[in-house]
Each structure stands twice: as structure tokens, then as C-alpha cells.
Amino acid sequence: MRIPRILFVILFAVGYLRSMEAQEAPIPQLSPGYARKPAATSGIQTTPSPQSVVLSVPKGTPLQVALDQEIRVKRVGQPVHARIVEPVYAFDRVVVPVGSKVTGRVTKIGEISRGKRAIAVVDADFTPERKVEVSFHDLALPDGRHFQLQTSVTPGSGQVIRFVAAAESKERKGIKDAAAAKTKQAKEQAKQEWDNAMKQLKTPGRVHRLLRYLEAQLPVHAQYIPIGTVYFAELNAPLAFGSELMTRPMASSIGGPLPPGSVVHARLITPLTSAASQKGEAVEAVISQPLLDGDHHLILPQGCRLTGTVSQVQPAHRLKKNGQLRIRFQELIQPDGIQEKVEATLEGVQSVKDANVKLDSEGGAEASTPKTRYLATAVSLTLAAASVSGSSSDVDNGVAHTRANTGAQVAGGVNGFKLVGMALALAVHSRALGYTMGAYGAGMSLYSGFFARAHEVVFPKNTAMEIGIGQRKEAAGRRPRLQRRQETEVFSAPIPRA
């Protein structure tokens, strides 16, 4: 019995091994991402299936909003209405268009220190301006969708902003090559887009602004936040907008050669000021809008980063020596981590309207002093002279009496203490009081216009910039362009986001 049983076991084992050889070889596990390669022995070429890319606006992304209604500051909790003035992208799609409505509320009204209040009283202002903090909690898209927001307003925002373009280089004014023309066109387009975004706010006319100015001269007046005041509201939680398919043509175009004269829209991550920044200090910005080529193929998606340094800085000094600041971006980091050397210049920037910042042809920023200081100083000196010379002398019984001129007193009072000075001049008929107030006003005007510390260049966090990127150079250790295109033919995971 043992021999037949042993033979049966041997025959069973031989049959099992033959059946295993007849089966197909097991399919190997494919590595994720670009490490995945087609089998060399297979003659069948399969087209990779499109993969989805999550369209999400990550935490920390700033929403640039501008008030579309004037706010008379009354209490904490009062509503605030604004509109999006710069589109928000996720990868290559606009997910929050310009004109989207945003609502919020006043969260804090600051107190006035004793020192600041005393200085304001001396200047005949008994209701000095207080710092007002706001937040935004609801986003309404034009298609009717609503999103609940959690935001924090960036320090330094809450002011009226304008777009400043870099001056044209003297060497390039006569050059009409395609790159120069494209850069100029990009700057003009950026300015036009900003102007169009601000037009939707219906800013008040000159009469309204004049009334608000006259009201601000009163000793007691209300505080207003004007239409067009811009805030950078950073998201404290991400916003999801679904997904899109990453097709093979779209994947192969990413990271392609930069077209000549390319200009990207970016936001400054590192706050800078000519008063505190140091030469060699690291600077970083993030591309906030995708860069497309002439055929509308995606070259750089939103989320790419630019890194560089402060190449020149000069703090402001007295005698109206304004601050200067120059930054230089040297490296581009794409969402997949690939780093490339670039030559970038600042072609445009959004700046506070009252800062009077200007850009030279090489992208250097410098604060400028408004020419209105000459007019203001001239008016102040004229009023001071009128307060001194506007008196007459009479002789009564051989004794000379100096009689104050009411017009001269009023001129001196207005020059020194605005409407309060005017009231004092009318109530107190004193020649000495008139020219004292006039001299005080003239001295303050001269000091603030010509001797006080000049203006600094200030670029707060999230400052919008137009950056021109020149021809890129091959970085050490960078994968060849052909290999990168082959690697992007198959995607098994969403593109990592910055």
C-alpha cells in the first residue's frame, strides 16, 4: 500500500507544477508617479487614463477685497460689504472671479492713547482716527454659490491701493523686439485689469470727497472708511471647488520653455520695508495666476514660488531723502519641487496710494515726495505773512494804538489750528494771538514738508507684483526636459500644491 500511495503523491505533484507553468506570469506592481514605466516585452501601447487634480484654495491664501460701500464707524459688529478685485485660481482655473461679493463685520475699534489724543487736541482734532479691524465670513460667487469663510486680515492692509508700473528703460525704448513688446503689453494689461476691477466699486465723485474733507477739518467729526479701501483676507481654512481632469497634453505642457517676455502675477510672502530690511535678506513670492503660452497651454500653474534676495536697501533720512528698495528673484520652484535659475525683474506693483512709490526701469522701488508740499507750504507762509502784516495803527490824543485786523487774525488762526483757530480769532481780538497761530502753522508746514524724515518704501505681506522672467538657465542636477515630459505622461496622484 505504501508504494502506490507514494506514486500517487509523486504524480499529483508533477501535475500541479505543470499547471502552474501553464498559467500567466503575475503582473508586477507599478510604482506611483513618473517611476511607472510600460513593460518592455509588450508590443501593445496603452494610453494613460486622465487623472483628476483637486481644485482647492489652500489655507493662507489671501483674498484681495475692496469695500464697495462707505463705512461710518459706529460700533463693533456692524456689517461690512466688499467685492473681490483680483481673481483667485486653483491650479489653472479661476474659482473666485472678480466681482464676487464678500460680507463681513467690524471686529474691533481701537482705543486712542493719551499721547496721541493730546497731539490731536493741539491740532484742533478732538476725535482722532481710531484703528478699525474687520473680518470677512461669507463669499457669494456670481453663479449663486455661497461659501462660509474664516479669515484673518493681513497687517498693513486696509488702505486705498493703486497700480504702479516700472519706467521704460532708455535703452529699450527704441527696441521693438517681441519680448519687449510683450512685457510692455503685460504691464498695460495688468493696469487695465486693476482699473476695471476698481470701476465696479462706483467710487464717489469730487463733491463727495470735498465734503468729507471739510468734515474732517471740524474739531468733532465722524470717522469713515472710504469706498475702495483694500484688505487682504487670508483664509484660515481651505476652500474646495471640486476637481478637473489632467489630460496628457496638459501634463506635457507644464514646465515647458518660458515664452520670451513672460510676466507672471505673484504675491509677496516676505514683508519688506526700506526701514528694516537688510541687504542679502531672503525674499519669497508665490505665483498667484497661471502662466499660459500663446496657444493657451499651461506653462506655470498657480502655486509656483520665486525666491531671491534684497539686493539694495536705503532707509529714509531727514531733509526728504526717501527710502529705496531693490529685490532680485533668482530661482523658480515648481509645485513638483524642480528648481530652476531665472532672471526676474519687478515690472509692476500694487502700492498704497499715499505712499507715492515709483519703480525705475530695473525694478528698483523708491518713495517719492508729492509736489503738493510746495503748494501747501506756500499757502501756509502766505497766511502767516497776512497775520503779521494785517494790522493798523491809530493815534488817539497823541498815543498810538495798534488795532487788530479781523481778517489777519482769521488767517493766522486757520493756518495754525484750522477751524478752532478761526473761532478763536473771531472771539478774541488779539493781534499777538493771530500771528502766533500763523507762525506756528507756517513752522509746522516747513518742518513736515522739508525737514522731517522722508517716506519709506513699504511692501506688506501679500503685496501683488508683476514680475518679468527672462530666459532660464539649466540648474545643476535638473532632469532633462525630454525626460520630464516622458515622466508626466502618466499621473496616478494629484499635483502637489504649494
C-alpha positions in Angstrom: 0.0 0.0 0.0 2.8 2.4 0.6 4.3 2.1 -2.9 1.0 3.0 -4.8 0.4 5.9 -2.3 3.9 7.3 -2.9 3.4 7.1 -6.7 0.1 8.9 -6.4 1.7 11.7 -4.4 4.5 12.0 -7.0 2.1 12.1 -9.9 -0.1 14.7 -8.2 2.9 16.9 -7.6 4.1 16.7 -11.2 0.6 17.6 -12.5 0.4 20.6 -10.1 3.8 22.0 -11.3 2.8 21.7 -15.0 -0.5 23.5 -14.3 1.4 26.4 -12.6 3.7 26.7 -15.7 0.7 27.0 -17.9 -0.6 30.0 -16.0 0.3 33.6 -17.0 3.1 35.3 -15.2 1.9 37.6 -12.3 1.5 41.3 -13.2 4.2 43.4 -11.4 3.2 46.2 -9.1 3.6 49.6 -10.8 5.3 52.3 -8.9 3.4 55.6 -8.4 4.1 58.8 -10.4 6.7 59.1 -13.1 8.6 56.0 -11.9 5.9 54.0 -13.6 7.1 52.6 -17.0 5.4 50.4 -19.6 6.5 46.8 -19.9 9.3 46.4 -22.5 8.2 43.0 -23.7 4.7 44.1 -24.5 4.0 45.3 -28.1 0.7 47.0 -27.1 0.9 50.7 -26.3 -1.8 51.8 -23.8 -2.9 55.4 -23.5 -2.8 56.5 -19.8 -6.1 57.4 -18.4 -6.6 61.0 -17.4 -6.2 61.7 -13.7 -8.0 64.3 -11.6 -6.4 67.3 -10.0 -8.1 68.6 -6.9 -9.2 72.3 -7.2 -8.7 73.7 -3.8 -7.7 77.1 -2.5 -5.4 76.3 0.4 -5.3 77.8 3.9 -3.3 81.0 4.0 -4.4 82.2 0.5 -5.3 85.9 0.6 -8.5 87.2 -0.9 -8.0 90.7 -2.1 -11.2 92.6 -1.4 -12.2 96.2 -1.6 -15.1 98.0 0.1 -18.0 98.8 -2.2 -19.8 100.8 0.4 -18.6 103.7 2.6 -18.5 102.7 6.3 -19.3 105.2 9.0 -17.6 103.7 12.0 -20.1 103.3 14.8 -19.8 100.0 16.7 -18.2 96.6 16.8 -20.3 94.1 14.8 -21.6 96.5 12.2 -21.7 94.9 8.7 -19.0 95.4 6.0 -19.6 94.9 2.3 -16.8 94.3 -0.2 -16.0 92.7 -3.6 -13.2 90.6 -4.9 -10.9 92.8 -7.0 -8.4 90.1 -8.0 -9.3 86.6 -9.3 -8.4 83.6 -7.2 -7.0 80.5 -9.1 -6.8 76.8 -8.2 -4.1 75.2 -10.4 -5.2 76.7 -13.8 -8.8 77.6 -13.1 -10.5 80.8 -11.9 -12.5 79.6 -8.9 -13.3 83.1 -7.4 -13.8 85.7 -10.2 -13.5 89.4 -9.9 -16.8 91.0 -8.7 -17.7 88.2 -6.2 -19.4 89.6 -3.2 -17.9 89.3 0.3 -19.5 90.3 3.5 -18.0 90.7 7.0 -18.2 92.8 10.1 -16.2 95.2 12.2 -14.4 93.1 14.9 -12.6 95.8 16.9 -12.3 99.6 17.3 -9.0 100.6 18.8 -8.5 103.0 21.7 -6.6 106.2 21.5 -3.6 106.6 23.7 -3.2 109.7 25.8 -0.2 110.9 23.9 -1.9 110.6 20.5 -5.0 112.3 21.9 -3.0 115.2 23.3 -1.2 115.8 20.0 -4.6 115.7 18.2 -6.1 118.2 20.6 -3.2 120.6 19.9 -4.0 120.3 16.2 -7.7 121.1 17.0 -8.9 117.5 16.5 -10.9 116.2 19.4 -12.0 112.9 17.6 -8.7 111.5 16.2 -8.9 108.5 13.9 -9.0 105.1 15.6 -7.8 101.8 14.2 -10.6 99.6 12.9 -10.3 95.9 12.4 -12.6 93.9 10.2 -13.1 90.2 9.2 -15.0 88.5 6.4 -17.2 85.5 6.8 -19.2 85.0 3.6 -18.3 84.6 -0.1 -21.0 84.8 -2.8 -20.0 83.8 -6.3 -21.7 85.2 -9.4 -23.3 81.8 -10.1 -25.1 81.9 -6.8 -22.9 79.6 -4.7 -22.0 80.7 -1.2 -19.0 79.7 0.9 -18.5 80.3 4.6 -15.2 81.9 5.3 -12.8 82.1 8.2 -10.3 84.9 7.5 -7.7 87.0 9.2 -6.9 90.4 7.7 -3.2 90.9 7.0 -1.5 93.7 8.9 -0.7 96.7 6.7 -3.9 96.3 4.6 -7.0 98.5 4.9 -5.8 101.3 2.6 -6.5 102.6 -0.8 -4.2 101.0 -3.4 -3.0 101.9 -6.8 -1.0 100.0 -9.5 2.5 101.3 -10.3 4.3 100.2 -13.4 8.0 100.3 -13.9 9.5 103.0 -16.0 10.6 102.1 -19.5 14.3 101.7 -20.0 16.1 104.3 -22.1 18.0 101.5 -23.9 14.8 99.6 -24.7 12.6 102.5 -25.8 13.9 102.2 -29.3 13.9 98.4 -29.3 10.8 96.9 -30.8 11.5 93.2 -30.4 8.8 90.7 -29.5 9.9 90.2 -25.9 10.0 93.9 -25.1 6.6 94.5 -26.7 5.1 91.5 -24.8 6.4 92.8 -21.5 5.0 96.2 -22.1 1.7 94.7 -23.1 1.6 92.6 -20.0 2.1 95.7 -17.8 -0.6 97.6 -19.6 -3.0 94.7 -19.3 -2.3 94.4 -15.5 -3.0 98.1 -15.0 -6.2 97.9 -17.1 -7.4 94.9 -15.2 -6.9 96.8 -11.9 -8.7 99.8 -13.2 -11.6 97.7 -14.4 -11.8 96.0 -11.0 -11.9 99.3 -9.2 -14.6 100.7 -11.5 -17.1 98.2 -10.2 -16.9 99.9 -6.8 -18.5 103.2 -8.0 -16.2 105.4 -6.1 -17.7 108.8 -5.1 -17.1 112.0 -7.1 -15.2 115.1 -6.3 -18.1 116.8 -4.5 -18.5 113.9 -2.1 -14.7 113.8 -1.4 -14.6 117.5 -0.8 -17.5 117.3 1.7 -15.7 114.5 3.6 -12.5 116.6 3.6 -14.3 119.6 5.0 -16.0 117.5 7.6 -12.6 116.1 8.7 -11.4 119.6 9.5 -14.1 120.0 12.2 -12.9 119.7 15.8 -15.5 116.9 16.3 -16.3 114.7 13.3 -17.3 111.1 12.4 -14.8 108.6 11.2 -15.3 107.0 7.7 -13.7 104.1 5.9 -13.9 105.1 2.2 -15.0 103.1 -0.8 -12.1 101.3 -2.4 -10.2 100.5 0.8 -8.5 97.2 0.1 -8.0 94.4 2.6 -6.0 91.1 2.3 -8.2 88.5 3.9 -6.2 85.3 4.5 -8.1 82.1 4.6 -7.9 80.2 7.9 -9.5 77.1 6.3 -9.2 75.8 2.7 -12.0 76.1 0.1 -12.8 73.2 -2.2 -14.1 73.6 -5.7 -14.2 70.1 -7.0 -11.6 68.7 -9.4 -10.6 68.7 -13.1 -9.1 66.1 -15.4 -5.3 66.2 -16.0 -5.0 65.2 -19.7 -1.8 64.1 -21.4 -1.4 67.4 -23.4 -2.0 69.5 -20.3 0.6 67.4 -18.3 3.2 67.6 -21.1 3.0 71.4 -21.4 3.8 72.0 -17.7 7.3 73.2 -17.2 7.9 73.9 -20.9 10.1 76.7 -22.1 9.1 80.1 -21.0 7.9 82.4 -23.8 10.1 85.5 -24.3 8.9 88.5 -22.4 6.9 86.4 -19.9 5.4 88.3 -17.0 3.8 86.5 -14.0 1.5 87.8 -11.4 2.8 87.0 -7.9 2.2 87.8 -4.3 4.9 88.7 -1.8 5.2 86.3 1.1 8.1 88.1 2.9 7.1 91.6 4.1 9.7 94.2 3.2 10.4 97.8 4.2 13.3 100.1 3.4 13.5 101.0 7.2 14.1 97.5 8.5 15.1 95.1 5.6 18.8 94.2 5.2 20.8 93.7 2.1 21.0 90.0 1.3 17.8 89.2 3.2 15.9 86.3 1.7 12.7 87.1 -0.2 9.9 84.8 -1.4 6.9 85.2 -3.6 4.2 82.8 -4.9 2.7 82.9 -8.4 -1.0 83.6 -7.9 -2.1 83.3 -11.5 -1.1 80.6 -14.0 1.2 81.4 -17.0 0.0 80.3 -20.4 1.7 80.3 -23.7 0.4 81.7 -27.0 -1.7 78.6 -27.5 -3.2 78.8 -24.0 -1.2 75.8 -22.8 -0.3 75.8 -19.2 3.4 76.6 -18.5 3.4 77.5 -14.8 0.5 76.7 -12.6 -0.6 78.8 -9.7 1.4 77.9 -6.6 4.9 78.1 -8.1 7.4 80.0 -5.9 10.0 82.6 -6.7 12.9 83.1 -4.3 15.6 85.8 -4.2 17.2 88.4 -2.0 17.2 92.1 -1.2 19.9 93.4 -3.5 19.8 97.1 -2.4 18.2 99.0 0.5 18.5 102.6 1.7 16.4 103.8 4.7 14.8 107.2 4.6 16.5 110.2 6.2 15.6 113.7 7.1 15.7 116.5 4.5 13.4 114.4 2.3 15.8 111.7 1.5 13.3 108.9 0.7 13.8 105.2 1.2 14.9 102.9 -1.6 14.5 99.1 -2.0 15.5 96.7 -4.7 14.8 93.0 -4.8 16.1 90.3 -7.1 14.4 86.9 -7.7 16.9 84.2 -8.8 15.1 80.9 -8.5 11.8 79.4 -9.6 10.4 76.4 -7.7 7.6 74.5 -9.4 5.0 72.5 -7.5 6.8 69.2 -8.2 9.9 70.6 -6.4 12.0 71.2 -9.5 14.2 74.3 -9.0 15.4 76.4 -11.9 17.6 79.5 -12.2 15.8 82.6 -13.5 16.4 86.2 -14.3 13.5 88.2 -12.9 12.7 91.9 -12.6 9.9 93.8 -10.9 7.7 95.2 -13.7 4.7 96.4 -11.6 3.5 96.6 -8.0 0.4 97.5 -6.1 1.2 100.2 -3.6 -0.7 102.3 -1.1 -1.9 105.4 -2.9 -0.5 107.8 -0.3 3.0 106.1 -0.3 3.9 107.6 -3.7 6.1 104.7 -4.6 7.7 104.6 -8.1 9.7 101.9 -9.9 12.7 102.5 -12.1 13.4 100.6 -15.3 15.3 97.9 -13.4 12.6 97.3 -10.9 14.0 99.3 -8.0 11.4 100.9 -5.8 11.8 104.4 -4.3 9.4 106.5 -2.3 8.7 109.9 -3.8 7.6 113.2 -2.1 4.4 114.7 -3.6 4.8 118.0 -5.2 1.8 119.3 -3.3 4.1 120.1 -0.4 5.3 123.2 -2.3 1.8 124.5 -2.7 0.8 123.7 0.9 3.9 125.4 2.3 3.4 128.4 0.0 -0.2 128.8 1.3 0.9 128.4 4.9 3.6 131.1 4.5 1.1 133.4 2.8 -1.4 133.1 5.7 1.4 133.6 8.2 2.5 136.8 6.4 -1.1 138.1 6.3 -1.5 137.5 10.0 1.6 139.6 10.8 1.0 142.5 8.3 -2.7 142.8 8.7 -2.8 145.4 11.5 -3.1 149.1 11.5 -2.2 151.9 14.0 -4.4 154.8 15.1 -3.3 157.9 17.1 -5.7 159.0 19.9 -4.7 162.1 21.9 -1.1 161.6 20.9 -1.0 157.9 22.0 -0.5 155.2 19.3 -2.9 152.2 19.5 -2.5 149.0 17.5 -5.8 147.7 16.2 -6.1 144.1 15.2 -7.3 143.2 11.7 -10.0 140.6 11.9 -9.1 139.1 8.5 -5.5 138.8 9.6 -6.4 137.1 12.8 -8.6 134.6 10.9 -5.8 133.9 8.5 -3.4 133.2 11.4 -6.0 131.0 13.2 -6.8 128.9 10.2 -3.1 128.4 9.4 -2.3 127.2 12.9 -5.4 125.5 14.3 -7.9 125.1 11.4 -11.5 125.9 12.3 -10.7 126.1 16.1 -8.1 128.8 15.3 -10.7 130.6 13.2 -13.2 130.7 16.0 -10.6 131.9 18.5 -9.5 134.6 16.1 -13.1 135.8 15.8 -13.8 135.6 19.6 -10.5 137.0 20.9 -9.4 140.3 19.2 -5.7 139.9 19.8 -3.1 140.6 17.1 -0.5 138.6 19.1 -2.7 135.6 19.1 -3.3 135.8 15.3 0.3 136.0 14.3 1.4 133.4 16.9 -1.0 130.9 15.4 0.1 131.8 11.9 3.7 131.4 12.8 3.0 128.0 14.4 1.2 126.8 11.2 4.0 128.1 8.9 6.7 126.4 11.0 4.9 123.1 11.1 4.3 123.2 7.3 8.0 123.9 6.7 9.1 121.1 9.0 6.8 118.4 7.7 7.4 119.4 4.1 11.2 119.8 4.0 12.9 118.8 7.3 11.0 115.8 8.7 12.0 112.2 8.0 11.1 111.3 4.4 8.9 108.4 3.3 9.9 104.7 3.4 9.2 102.0 0.8 6.8 99.5 2.4 5.7 96.3 0.8 3.5 94.4 3.3 2.8 90.7 3.1 0.6 89.7 0.1 1.6 92.8 -2.0 0.7 92.0 -5.6 3.6 92.2 -8.1 4.1 91.8 -11.8 7.4 90.0 -12.3 9.1 89.6 -15.6 11.0 86.4 -16.0 13.9 86.2 -18.5 15.5 83.2 -20.2 16.0 80.4 -17.7 19.4 78.6 -17.2 19.8 74.9 -16.6 20.2 74.2 -12.9 22.6 71.7 -11.6 21.1 68.3 -11.2 18.0 69.2 -13.2 16.4 66.4 -15.2 16.5 66.9 -19.0 13.3 68.5 -20.5 12.6 65.4 -22.6 12.8 63.1 -19.6 10.4 65.4 -17.7 7.9 65.3 -20.5 8.0 61.5 -20.5 7.6 61.4 -16.8 4.5 63.5 -16.9 2.7 61.2 -19.4 1.2 59.1 -16.6 -0.2 60.6 -13.4 -1.5 58.5 -10.5 -1.8 61.3 -7.9 -2.9 64.9 -7.9 -0.2 67.5 -8.5 1.2 68.6 -5.1 0.2 72.2 -4.2 2.4 74.9 -2.7 
